[in-house]
Amino acid sequence: MCDSCCLFNLQYSPQGFEDCLVFDELMDQFHNDLGACLPEFSRLRVPDDHAISDLAMYNYVEMREHVNSTWFIFRKQINNLLHTLMPSTIIPLYTMVTFSRIRYHEALQRWKWQEKIINRGLFIMGAAGLGGTYLLIKRLTRDWYFFIPNLWGWCHYVRNTGIFPFSTQVAKM
């Protein structure tokens, strides 16, 4: 029974039955001696048992509170984009847990590291964006008397001629 589960699962979802695969490997290692295999299996899987418990609790909280959050959806899109750009560096938690042989406790540690790095990157990008906006507004207010008449004149020029100064045509209204 275990062998057929493992073979089926290895093709479609290696992590879903990772316990089964590890147990099968240990049974081979201990020449099918169940009395020697079970204590080693129990000892070996303790960190993963704790991790899967933490992952289950996180999943519950995620489904209860975060699934409809705009920030949560944005972060999922960022994670997927980064995974597409750097597939061996950034791997979404779900992918690590469901479709890899990464042990649960290692997946949890890696996910925490990824979240920390991505959050720092988003903070730096946000700070740079706010800083750039501040500098732009400061520049515009300093040159306010120069900027507004030129902007107004430029808008009328584009509206009346339909031509951007950058050689791009605009449909007249």
TIDO-961020 format. One line per 4 residues: number of its first residue (from 1); for each residue x, y, z of N, C-alpha, C. Coordinates in steps of 0.2 Angstrom, whole numbers. Layout:
# TIDO-961020
NUM = X/Y/Z/X/Y/Z/X/Y/Z | ... .
This chain:
# TIDO-961020
1 = 4/-6/0/0/0/0/4/6/0 | 9/6/4/14/12/5/18/13/-2 | 20/8/-5/24/9/-11/20/11/-16 | 14/9/-17/9/12/-22/8/19/-21 .
5 = 7/21/-15/5/28/-13/11/32/-15 | 17/30/-13/23/33/-15/25/34/-22 | 23/29/-26/25/29/-33/20/34/-36 | 13/34/-34/8/39/-37/10/46/-35 .
9 = 12/47/-29/13/53/-26/20/56/-29 | 25/52/-30/31/55/-33/30/58/-39 | 25/55/-43/24/58/-50/20/65/-50 | 16/65/-45/11/71/-45/13/76/-39 .
13 = 14/74/-34/15/78/-28/20/75/-23 | 27/76/-24/31/73/-20/31/74/-12 | 29/80/-11/29/82/-4/23/80/0 | 17/79/-4/11/77/0/11/71/4 .
17 = 15/66/2/16/60/5/24/59/7 | 27/65/9/34/64/10/35/60/16 | 31/59/21/32/55/26/32/47/24 | 28/46/19/28/39/16/34/38/12 .
21 = 37/43/9/43/42/5/49/41/10 | 49/45/15/54/44/20/54/37/23 | 48/35/25/47/29/28/49/23/24 | 48/24/17/50/19/13/57/18/12 .
25 = 60/24/12/68/24/12/71/21/18 | 68/23/24/71/20/30/69/12/30 | 64/10/27/62/3/27/68/-1/23 | 69/2/17/75/0/13/81/-1/17 .
29 = 83/5/20/89/5/24/90/0/29 | 84/-1/33/84/-6/38/82/-13/36 | 82/-14/30/80/-21/27/73/-23/29 | 68/-19/29/61/-20/31/60/-22/38 .
33 = 65/-20/42/64/-22/50/60/-17/53 | 54/-18/54/49/-13/57/51/-11/64 | 54/-15/68/56/-14/74/62/-9/75 | 66/-9/70/72/-4/70/70/2/66 .
37 = 65/2/61/63/7/57/59/12/61 | 54/10/65/50/15/68/53/20/73 | 57/17/77/61/22/82/65/27/78 | 68/25/73/72/30/69/68/35/65 .
41 = 62/32/62/57/37/59/54/42/63 | 53/40/69/50/44/74/55/50/76 | 61/48/77/66/52/79/68/57/74 | 68/55/67/70/59/62/64/64/60 .
45 = 58/62/61/53/67/59/50/72/64 | 53/72/70/50/76/75/51/84/73 | 56/86/70/56/93/68/51/95/63 | 50/90/58/45/91/53/38/90/56 .
49 = 37/86/61/30/86/64/28/93/67 | 33/96/71/32/103/73/31/108/68 | 35/107/63/34/112/57/27/111/54 | 25/105/53/18/104/49/13/107/54 .
53 = 14/106/60/9/109/65/9/117/64 | 15/120/64/15/127/63/12/129/56 | 13/126/51/11/127/44/3/126/44 | 1/122/48/-7/121/48/-10/127/51 .
57 = -7/129/57/-10/135/61/-9/141/56 | -3/142/53/-3/148/48/-8/147/43 | -9/142/40/-14/141/35/-21/143/37 | -23/141/43/-29/142/46/-30/150/47 .
61 = -25/153/49/-25/160/50/-25/164/44 | -21/161/39/-21/164/32/-28/164/29 | -31/158/29/-38/157/26/-43/161/30 | -43/162/36/-48/166/40/-47/173/40 .
65 = -41/176/39/-40/183/40/-37/186/33 | -33/183/30/-29/187/25/-31/186/18 | -35/180/16/-36/179/9/-39/184/5 | -43/188/8/-47/194/4/-43/200/5 .
69 = -37/200/8/-34/207/9/-30/209/3 | -31/215/1/-27/217/-5/-20/217/-4 | -17/218/2/-10/217/3/-8/210/2 | -12/205/5/-10/198/4/-10/196/-3 .
73 = -15/198/-7/-15/197/-14/-9/200/-18 | -7/206/-16/-2/209/-19/5/205/-17 | 6/203/-11/12/199/-9/12/193/-13 | 6/189/-14/6/183/-18/9/184/-25 .
77 = 6/190/-28/9/191/-35/16/193/-35 | 19/196/-30/26/198/-29/30/191/-29 | 27/187/-24/31/180/-23/31/176/-30 | 25/176/-33/25/173/-40/30/176/-45 .
81 = 30/182/-45/34/186/-50/41/184/-48 | 43/185/-42/50/183/-40/52/176/-41 | 47/171/-40/48/164/-41/50/163/-49 | 46/167/-53/47/166/-60/54/169/-62 .
85 = 56/174/-59/62/177/-61/68/173/-58 | 67/171/-52/73/167/-48/70/161/-45 | 69/156/-50/65/150/-47/69/146/-42 | 75/146/-42/79/142/-37/80/146/-30 .
89 = 79/153/-30/80/157/-25/74/158/-21 | 69/160/-24/62/162/-21/57/156/-23 | 55/153/-18/50/147/-20/44/149/-15 | 38/149/-17/32/150/-13/31/145/-8 .
93 = 29/146/-2/28/141/3/24/135/1 | 18/137/-3/14/131/-5/18/127/-10 | 22/129/-14/26/125/-19/31/121/-15 | 34/124/-10/39/120/-6/36/114/-3 .
97 = 30/116/0/27/111/4/23/105/0 | 21/107/-5/17/103/-9/20/99/-15 | 25/103/-18/28/100/-24/36/99/-24 | 38/98/-18/46/97/-18/47/92/-12 .
101 = 53/90/-12/56/85/-7/59/89/-1 | 58/96/-1/61/100/5/57/98/11 | 61/96/16/58/94/22/54/100/25 | 48/98/29/44/104/31/47/109/35 .
105 = 52/107/40/55/112/44/60/116/40 | 63/113/35/67/117/31/63/122/26 | 57/120/24/53/124/20/51/130/24 | 49/129/31/47/134/35/52/139/36 .
109 = 58/137/38/64/141/39/65/145/32 | 65/142/27/67/146/20/61/151/19 | 55/149/20/50/154/19/50/160/24 | 52/159/30/53/165/34/59/169/32 .
113 = 64/166/29/70/170/27/67/174/20 | 64/171/16/61/174/10/57/180/12 | 52/179/16/48/184/18/52/190/21 | 57/189/25/61/194/28/64/198/22 .
117 = 67/195/17/71/198/12/66/202/7 | 60/199/6/55/202/2/52/208/5 | 51/208/12/48/213/15/53/219/15 | 60/218/16/65/223/16/65/226/9 .
121 = 65/222/4/65/225/-3/59/229/-4 | 53/227/-2/47/231/-3/48/238/1 | 50/237/7/51/243/11/56/248/8 | 62/246/5/66/250/2/63/253/-4 .
125 = 60/249/-8/56/252/-14/51/257/-12 | 47/256/-7/42/261/-5/46/267/-3 | 51/266/1/55/272/4/58/276/-2 | 60/273/-7/63/276/-13/58/280/-17 .
129 = 52/277/-17/46/280/-21/44/286/-17 | 43/285/-11/41/291/-7/46/297/-7 | 52/295/-7/58/300/-7/58/303/-14 | 57/300/-19/57/303/-26/51/307/-27 .
133 = 45/305/-24/39/309/-24/40/316/-20 | 43/315/-14/44/321/-10/49/326/-14 | 54/323/-17/59/328/-21/55/331/-27 | 51/327/-30/47/330/-36/43/335/-34 .
137 = 39/334/-29/35/339/-26/38/346/-24 | 44/344/-20/48/350/-18/51/354/-24 | 53/351/-29/55/354/-35/50/358/-39 | 44/355/-39/38/358/-42/36/364/-38 .
141 = 36/364/-32/34/370/-28/39/375/-28 | 45/373/-29/50/378/-30/50/382/-36 | 48/378/-42/47/381/-48/40/382/-50 | 36/383/-46/29/383/-47/27/388/-52 .
145 = 29/394/-52/27/399/-57/30/398/-64 | 35/394/-64/38/392/-71/34/386/-73 | 32/381/-69/29/375/-71/22/375/-73 | 18/379/-69/11/379/-71/9/382/-78 .
149 = 12/388/-79/10/391/-86/13/386/-91 | 19/383/-91/21/379/-96/17/373/-97 | 15/370/-91/11/364/-91/4/365/-95 | 1/371/-93/-5/373/-96/-4/374/-103 .
153 = 1/378/-105/2/379/-112/4/372/-116 | 7/368/-113/9/362/-116/2/358/-117 | -2/357/-112/-9/354/-113/-13/357/-119 | -13/363/-119/-17/367/-125/-14/365/-131 .
157 = -7/365/-132/-4/364/-138/-5/356/-140 | -5/352/-136/-7/345/-137/-14/344/-139 | -18/347/-136/-26/347/-137/-27/350/-144 | -24/356/-146/-26/359/-152/-23/356/-158 .
161 = -17/353/-157/-13/351/-163/-14/343/-163 | -14/340/-158/-15/333/-158/-8/330/-158 | -2/334/-158/4/332/-158/8/332/-152 | 11/327/-149/15/328/-144/22/330/-146 .
165 = 26/334/-142/32/336/-144/37/330/-145 | 35/324/-144/39/318/-144/38/314/-151 | 35/318/-156/33/315/-162/28/309/-162 | 23/309/-157/18/304/-156/11/308/-158 .
169 = 7/305/-162/1/308/-163/-5/306/-158 | -9/311/-157/-15/310/-152/-21/311/-156 | -26/308/-155/-33/309/-158/-36/315/-156 | -38/320/-160/-41/326/-158/-48/324/-156 .
173 = -51/328/-151/-57/328/-149/-62/333/-152 .
